[in-house]
Amino acid sequence: MSHKNRDEHNRWRNKTVAFRVSPEEDEQLEIFVKLSGLTKQDYITRRLLDRAVVVQGNPRVYKALRDQLAAALDRIGAGGFNMECIKSRPLPHVPFEYYFYVQIVCPAGSTGAGCQTLLDTLTSVCSTLRLLGAFTLDSTEK
């Protein structure tokens, strides 16, 4: 028989809850857990009980944030796109969560399909992605 375990708040944790997820859901869950700095058990418990998930800054969280941003930037650069600007804003009513505005310039001669491919690629590393606008630069501008 295994030892009975107490958590850091001296509570007995002797119930098991299990469920199945798709590979895509598992990948997304792993990303959220890494970015939260919590254990998977604590993250899932807090989300299920509608408790706040407050990110505790530590080297692991920093590395996860860096890796997520690098993954998005790699996809932008791999398509030959240039990022001219990136700005962050806090999410309203959600402490310690941010969204980013990114201004991207498509390569010369690229089509709308190439830009759409980039957006489709970014959805694999971004939890939410919205296109706020698109425009063409006049050849005399720059």
N, C-alpha and C positions, 0 to 999 in steps of 0.2 A: 504494500500500500504506500502511496506517495505521501510526502509530507504536506501538511496543510500550510498554505501560504497566506501571509498577511501583506497587504500593500503598504505604501509609505504612510498611509493614514490609519494604519492598524486595523483595517477591515479584512474580514475573511473573504477570500476570492475562491470559492469552491464550486461555482456553477460554470458550465461550459455552454457557450452559444456558438453555433457554427452555421454558415450559409455558403452558398456557391455564387461565384461571380464569373463573368466572361473574362478572357484574357485582356481585353481592352479596359474593362472596369478595374481589373487588378492593377494594370499599369497606372491608371489614373489615381487609384487609391494609394499606391506606393509613392507617387509623386507628392500627393497631399500630405502623407505621413512624414516624408522627408522634409518638406517645407515647414511643417508645424514644429518639428523638434520633439515631438511626443513619441511614445511607443505606439505601435499599431493598436494595441488593446486600448490604451487611453484615448487615442484619437477617435476610434470607432465608438467607444462608450460615450464620449462627450457629444459626438455628432448625433448618435441615436437618442440621447436624452435631452437634446436641444440645449446643451450647455455651450458656452463660449469656448472656442478654441483660440487661446492666446498663444501666439508664437513666442517661444522663449529663445532669444538670441544666443547662439553658441556656435562653435566652429562647424559643427555638422550642418546646422541650418544655413550658415553662410555659404558653405560649399554647395549645398543643394540649390540655393538661389543662384549662385554663380553658374552652376552647371545648366540650370534651366534657361537662364539668359543667354549663355553661350550656345545652347542648342538652337534657340531661335535665331540668333545672329549668324550662326553657321548656315542655316537654311536660306537666310536672306543673301548672304555672300555667295553661296554655291550656285545660285541662279543668275549671278552676274548683276544683282541689284545693289544699289548704293543706298545706305541709310544716311539721310541728311540730318535727322533730328530725332531725339528720343526724349520724352518728358514723362514724368510720373506724377500721378495725383492719387490722394488717398480715396478709398472707396467710402462713400457716405455711410455712416452708421455701422461700419465694420472696422474696428480698431486694428491697426498694423497690417492692413491689406491695401494693396495699391493696384492701379491699372496704369498701363503705359500707352502713350500716343507715340506712334512711330511714323515718320515721314520717309517714304521710300521712293526712289527714282528708278524707273524701269530702264533697262539698257536700251541704247539707241536701236531703233528698228524692231523692238519687241512688239508682240501683238497682245491684245487683250487676253488671249488664251494663256500666254506665258505668265501674265500677272495673276490670272486665276489659278494657275498651277501653283504659284508661290503661296497664295492664300490657302489652298487646299493642303499644302505641305505644312504650313504653320499651324494648322488645326491639330496636328499630332503633338505639338509641344505647348500649345496655349489652351488654357481651360475655356477661354472665351475670346472670340475674334470677331470684330466688326469692321467693315469697310465704311469709313465716314465720307469718302469722296474720292473722285479720280478726275484728273485733268491732264491735258497735254500742254507741254511747254512749246511756245512759239520758238522757232529756230533762231530768232533774233535775241531772245532772252538768254540769260546765263550769267 
